[in-house]
Amino acid sequence: MITAEAISQGKVLLAGASNTIWLKETIKELHNYKADVVLVDGALSRKSFGSPSITDAMILSTGAALSINLNTLVQKTNFVYRMTQLESIEKSLTKKIQDIDSGIYAIDLNGKIVDLDIPSILMIEQFKDRIFNYGKRIFVSGIITDKLIDFLKVQKNINDIEIIVKDFTRIFCKPENIDSYFKKGGKLKVVQPTNIIAITVNPTSPSGYNLNSKTLIDELKKHIPMPIYNIKEI
């Protein structure tokens, strides 16, 4: 990909980095061109681009493309919002684990970080006897899935269990499963909190189905205390 500065007005064809490392390099290069603000276009399939390790802030875009059922749309959007609001860990621990990119670790009562030697969170059942050997605070450097949450929900002392992930983009779990884990007393925290500054809606689906824009915004506002806009109506 060639990055260059436009010297005249014209149409823009969006293209760019396909992974986070490449994206970080591209953002740095654009700043070298004296760009004041770099906007990163994400998508449901590119949620990692919204990671706070890449961007300073995030605008969450939602709409009928996610679901044409209003209740489902509100529930799914609210879940993503709630994941961006997860409590962050203490700064002293952040400094120790923020650069760890692979593996699963326990944090003991003295703050010592212990590699559990578990190859993948998907293999949790095979290594279930060792996961809590050093304490109930577990840092997963990659993604977490329903398989881990299902395992944790059947633990006797779930109130003491705390799972730590890098940020909300590492959570690949069904909303109802995460909510069940919370109700049982389990905790989920992040290394880097997300600075979400607004939500935008598009009431029209790719197939042409239209939701009522005002109703959609009003329903979202019942659950999400944030500025919510349909930018075409501003």
C-alpha positions in Angstrom: 0.0 0.0 0.0 1.2 3.5 -0.9 0.4 6.3 1.5 0.5 9.8 -0.1 -0.8 13.3 0.5 -3.5 14.6 -1.9 -2.7 17.9 -3.5 -6.2 18.5 -5.0 -9.8 17.7 -4.2 -11.4 14.5 -5.4 -13.2 11.3 -4.5 -11.7 9.0 -1.9 -11.5 5.2 -2.3 -11.1 3.6 1.2 -8.5 0.9 1.4 -5.9 0.1 4.1 -4.4 -2.1 6.6 -5.8 -5.6 7.2 -4.2 -6.2 10.6 -3.5 -4.2 13.8 0.3 -4.1 13.3 0.0 -2.7 9.8 -2.7 -0.3 11.0 -0.5 1.1 13.7 2.3 1.7 11.2 -0.2 3.4 8.8 -1.5 5.7 11.5 2.1 6.7 12.5 2.9 7.4 8.8 -0.2 9.5 8.4 0.9 11.6 11.4 4.2 12.1 9.7 2.2 13.8 6.9 1.0 16.3 9.6 -2.5 14.7 9.8 -4.3 16.2 12.8 -6.8 13.4 13.1 -6.7 9.9 11.7 -10.1 8.1 11.3 -10.1 4.3 11.3 -13.0 2.7 9.6 -14.0 -0.4 11.4 -16.7 -3.1 11.1 -18.3 -5.9 13.0 -15.7 -8.2 11.4 -12.9 -5.8 12.2 -13.7 -5.1 15.9 -10.0 -5.3 16.8 -9.5 -1.9 15.0 -11.5 -0.3 17.9 -8.9 -1.5 20.4 -7.6 1.3 22.7 -4.1 0.1 21.9 -4.7 1.5 18.4 -7.1 4.4 18.7 -7.5 7.2 21.3 -11.3 7.1 21.1 -14.1 5.2 19.4 -17.5 6.0 17.9 -19.8 2.9 17.9 -21.9 2.6 14.7 -25.0 0.5 14.8 -28.2 0.1 12.8 -30.4 -2.1 10.8 -27.5 -3.9 9.2 -26.9 -5.6 12.6 -30.6 -6.6 12.9 -33.9 -5.4 11.6 -35.6 -6.4 14.9 -35.6 -3.4 17.1 -35.3 -5.2 20.4 -32.5 -7.4 19.1 -30.6 -4.4 17.7 -30.9 -2.5 21.0 -29.8 -5.6 23.1 -26.7 -6.3 20.9 -25.7 -2.6 20.8 -26.1 -2.3 24.5 -24.0 -5.4 25.1 -21.1 -3.9 23.1 -21.4 -0.6 24.9 -21.4 -2.4 28.3 -18.2 -4.3 27.3 -16.5 -0.9 26.5 -17.4 0.2 30.1 -15.7 -2.7 31.9 -13.6 -1.8 34.9 -9.9 -1.6 34.2 -7.2 -3.2 36.4 -4.9 -1.3 38.7 -2.1 0.6 36.9 0.7 -1.3 38.7 -0.5 -4.5 37.1 -1.2 -2.9 33.8 2.5 -2.1 33.5 3.4 -5.7 34.0 1.1 -7.4 31.5 0.2 -4.8 28.8 3.0 -6.0 26.5 2.2 -9.8 26.9 0.8 -11.0 23.6 0.4 -14.7 24.1 -0.4 -17.2 26.8 -2.6 -17.5 29.9 -1.4 -16.3 33.2 -2.3 -16.3 36.9 -1.8 -13.3 39.2 -1.2 -14.5 42.8 -1.9 -12.5 46.0 1.5 -10.9 45.8 1.0 -9.6 42.3 3.4 -12.2 40.8 2.5 -13.3 37.3 2.7 -17.0 36.6 2.6 -18.6 33.1 0.1 -21.4 33.3 1.5 -23.1 30.2 -1.9 -23.5 28.7 -1.5 -23.4 24.9 -5.0 -22.1 24.2 -8.1 -21.0 26.1 -10.0 -23.5 23.8 -8.1 -26.3 25.6 -9.2 -25.2 29.0 -10.9 -28.5 29.9 -7.6 -30.4 29.3 -5.8 -28.1 31.7 -8.6 -27.3 34.2 -6.6 -28.8 37.2 -3.9 -26.2 36.9 -5.8 -23.0 36.1 -6.4 -21.9 39.7 -3.2 -23.3 41.2 -1.8 -19.8 41.8 -5.0 -17.8 42.5 -8.3 -16.8 41.1 -7.1 -13.8 39.0 -6.5 -15.0 35.4 -5.1 -13.0 32.5 -5.9 -14.2 29.0 -3.8 -12.4 26.5 -5.8 -13.5 23.5 -9.6 -13.8 23.1 -12.1 -15.3 25.5 -15.0 -17.4 24.3 -18.1 -19.1 25.7 -16.1 -22.2 26.3 -14.1 -20.4 29.1 -17.2 -18.7 30.5 -19.1 -22.0 30.6 -16.2 -23.6 32.5 -16.0 -20.7 35.0 -19.8 -20.7 35.7 -19.7 -24.1 37.3 -16.8 -23.3 39.7 -17.7 -23.3 43.4 -16.0 -20.1 44.3 -17.0 -18.1 41.3 -17.3 -14.9 43.4 -13.5 -14.9 43.8 -12.8 -15.4 40.1 -11.6 -12.5 38.0 -10.8 -12.8 34.3 -8.6 -10.1 32.7 -8.4 -9.4 29.0 -6.6 -6.7 27.0 -9.7 -4.8 26.0 -13.3 -5.3 24.9 -12.3 -6.5 21.4 -11.0 -9.7 22.9 -14.5 -10.8 24.1 -16.1 -13.3 21.8 -19.0 -14.5 24.0 -22.8 -14.5 23.8 -24.3 -11.6 25.8 -26.6 -14.0 27.7 -23.5 -16.1 28.7 -21.6 -13.1 30.0 -24.6 -11.8 31.9 -25.1 -15.3 33.5 -21.4 -15.2 34.5 -21.9 -11.8 36.1 -25.1 -12.8 37.9 -23.3 -15.8 39.5 -20.6 -13.4 40.8 -17.8 -13.7 38.3 -15.7 -10.7 37.4 -14.3 -9.5 34.1 -11.8 -6.6 33.8 -9.7 -5.1 31.1 -6.1 -3.9 30.8 -7.0 -0.9 28.6 -10.4 0.8 29.0 -12.1 2.1 25.9 -12.9 5.8 25.4 -16.2 5.6 23.5 -17.4 9.2 22.8 -20.6 8.7 20.8 -22.9 6.2 19.0 -24.3 6.6 15.5 -27.2 4.8 14.0 -28.2 3.9 10.4 -31.8 2.8 10.4 -31.6 1.4 6.8 -30.5 -2.2 6.2 -28.5 -3.2 3.1 -31.6 -5.0 1.9 -33.5 -1.7 2.0 -35.6 -2.3 5.2 -36.1 0.9 7.2 -36.4 1.3 11.0 -37.8 4.5 12.4 -34.8 6.6 13.2 -36.3 8.4 16.2 -37.7 5.3 17.7 -34.3 3.5 17.4 -32.5 6.4 19.0 -35.1 6.7 21.8 -34.9 3.0 22.6 -31.1 3.0 22.7 -31.1 6.0 25.0 -33.2 4.1 27.5 -30.2 1.8 28.0 -27.1 3.8 27.0 -26.3 7.1 28.6 -24.4 8.5 25.7 -24.9 11.0 22.8 -26.6 9.0 20.0 -27.0 10.4 16.5 -28.3 9.7 13.0 -25.7 11.8 11.3 -27.9 12.3 8.2 -30.4 14.1 10.5 -27.9 16.5 12.1 
